[in-house]
Amino acid sequence: MTSPKHIVSAASIVLNDKNEILLIKGPRRGWEMPGGQVEEGESLKNAAIRETKEECGLDIEITAFCGVFQNVSQSICNTLFLGRPVGGELTPTDEALEVGFFPLEEGLEMVTWKNFRERIELCLDQSKQPFFVDF
């Protein structure tokens, strides 16, 4: 029997003082929240912080754990956090061709990849947290 291989990722929904949302435009999926795979020996929270810094140059503080999306057929668990900027400078990278803060409604309209908009909406609705969605 082979051991199962799971992918665990962490993403952050970052809101600034104007209640605008941070989005990055990746080369494959378009506009989305920053995030990526958790490295061996790394906490979920620290992975969300690191991925945000790597993808767009922004330092963030995690303010809340929101929930988990599990893609059962592909063995992927995506953990989601809320955060706020505390430093750094927004900078495009190979992973984020464009970066910026956008008014919430405008930002949500920009996110078109699979269920990423649903993830953001659940993170912004405290009455639905913590959530667990499997598909």
N, C-alpha and C positions, 0 to 999 in steps of 0.2 A: 504494500500500500504506500503510495506517495503522499508526502505531506502537502497540505493545501497551501497555495501561494495567494496571499491576500495583498491588496494595495490599500494603504491607508493614506489619506490626504487631508490637508487642513486648508481652509479658505477663510478669508476675513472680509466682512462687509464693513467698510470704513466710512464713517460720517464725520465731516468737519463741523466747525462751529456754526456754519450757515445751514446745517442739515443737508448738505450736498453729499452725494455718494461718489466714492472713488471707483473708477472703472479703468481697466486696461484693455487695449485692443490687441489680442493675440493674433499671430499669423494664420491660425487654423480655425478658431472658433469665433472670431469677432470680439465684440465687447463683452467683458465678464469681470468678475471680482478676482483679485489676486489670490493665488493659492497653488498648492502642489503637493508632491509626495513628502510624507514624514520620513526623515532619515533614521537609520538605526540608532538607538540610544537617545533620540530626541523626543521631547514632549510634544503633544498636539499643539498646545498654545505657542510654544517656541517655534514650531514649524510654520504656523500662520504668520508670526512676526517676521521670521527669516524670509519666507517666500515673498511677502509684501516688499521687504527691503530689496531683495534680489531682482524682483520684477519691475519695480518702479522707483526705487531710491528713497522711499518714504519709511521713516521710523514710526511704528505704531505702538499703542498700548491696548491690550485686550481688555475690554470692559465687561464682556459676558460670553458665556457659552450658549449657543442657540439650539443646536441639535445635530442630527446625523441623517444623511442620505446614504442608503445602501443599494448598490447595483448588485443584486444577488447573482445574476448569470455571469458577470465578469469579476466577481469577488472583490469589489471596490467599496470601501467605506469612506465617505467624505464627511469630515467634521466641519462645522461652521461656527464662526465666532463673530461678535461685534467688536469693533475697535475704533480708536480715534487717533488722529495724527499727533505726534509729539516731537517731530523733528525730521531732518533729512530734507531732500529736495526732489520733487517729481522729475523723473528723467526717463525718457524712453530707453528700452533695451531690446535685445534680440527676442525676448519673450513678450515684450509689450511695446509694439510699434508706436502706439499713441497712449498717453495717460492723461487723466484729468479728473477733476471733481465736477459733477453735474447735478442740477436740480433733480430731486427724486423722480418725479414723473417722467422727465426727459430721459434720465438714466435708465429707468425701467424699460422704456420703449426701445432703447438702443440694444438691450440684451435679448438676443434672439436664439441662442444656442440651447437646444433641448430644454431641460427643466431648470436652467440657471436662474431665470426670472422668478420661478416659484421658490427657489432656495432663498433668494434675496428677500422676497415678500414675507416668507415665514420668519426670517431673521429680524425683520422690521416690526413684526407683530408679537409683542411680548405675551399676549394672551394665548398664543399657540406654542409657547416654549416650556420645557424643551420638547422638541419634536423628533420623531423617528419615522422616516419614509423609506419603504423598501419597494423596489420595482425590478 
